[in-house]
């Protein structure tokens, strides 16, 4: 039986984040992963730069795939003149 916390952010042996496609991350977890504030995550979501899964009403989560896509888009923006 595994004793790992299901809410714990996983890293590989090199310290790189391991984002699971099927896992849904809260705004706070997403902010921690992206080293942003929760407000910046909300702003990115509202600007449609960060995808989300709407659970019910105002409850939203972000998948590992959506977070990776946001990171990739930010990386491209950073290197463009």
C-alpha positions in Angstrom: 0.0 0.0 0.0 1.3 3.4 -1.0 1.6 6.1 1.7 2.0 9.0 -0.7 -0.4 11.9 -0.3 -2.6 12.1 -3.4 -2.5 15.9 -3.1 1.3 16.0 -3.1 3.1 17.5 -6.1 5.3 14.8 -7.7 8.8 15.4 -9.0 11.1 13.0 -10.9 14.7 12.2 -9.8 15.9 15.4 -11.5 13.5 17.6 -9.6 11.3 18.1 -12.6 7.5 18.3 -12.0 5.5 15.3 -13.0 2.1 16.5 -14.1 -0.5 13.7 -14.4 -3.0 14.2 -17.2 -5.9 12.6 -15.4 -5.3 14.5 -12.1 -7.1 17.8 -11.5 -5.2 20.5 -9.6 -6.9 23.2 -7.5 -6.1 26.9 -8.2 -3.8 26.9 -5.2 -1.9 23.8 -6.4 -1.7 25.2 -9.9 -0.3 28.5 -8.5 2.3 26.6 -6.6 3.3 24.6 -9.6 3.6 27.7 -11.8 5.2 29.8 -9.1 2.4 32.3 -9.5 -0.1 33.7 -7.1 -3.6 32.3 -7.0 -4.9 35.6 -8.4 -2.5 35.3 -11.4 -3.8 31.8 -12.1 -7.4 33.2 -12.0 -6.4 36.0 -14.3 -4.8 33.6 -16.8 -7.9 31.4 -16.7 -10.2 34.4 -17.3 -7.9 35.6 -20.2 -8.2 32.1 -21.7 -4.4 31.5 -21.5 -4.9 28.6 -19.0 -7.6 26.0 -19.7 -9.8 24.7 -16.9 -12.3 22.0 -16.1 -15.5 23.4 -14.6 -16.8 20.9 -12.0 -20.0 22.7 -10.8 -20.9 26.3 -10.4 -17.7 28.2 -9.6 -15.6 25.2 -8.8 -12.8 24.7 -11.3 -9.7 22.6 -11.6 -6.8 22.4 -14.0 -5.5 19.2 -15.6 -1.8 18.4 -15.9 -2.2 18.7 -19.7 -3.6 22.2 -19.4 -0.8 23.3 -17.1 1.9 21.9 -19.5 0.2 23.8 -22.4 0.3 27.0 -20.4 4.0 26.5 -19.5 4.8 25.8 -23.2 2.9 28.9 -24.4 4.7 31.1 -21.7 8.0 29.7 -22.9 7.3 30.6 -26.5 6.2 34.1 -25.5 9.4 34.6 -23.5 11.7 33.9 -26.4 9.8 35.9 -29.0 11.2 39.4 -29.8 
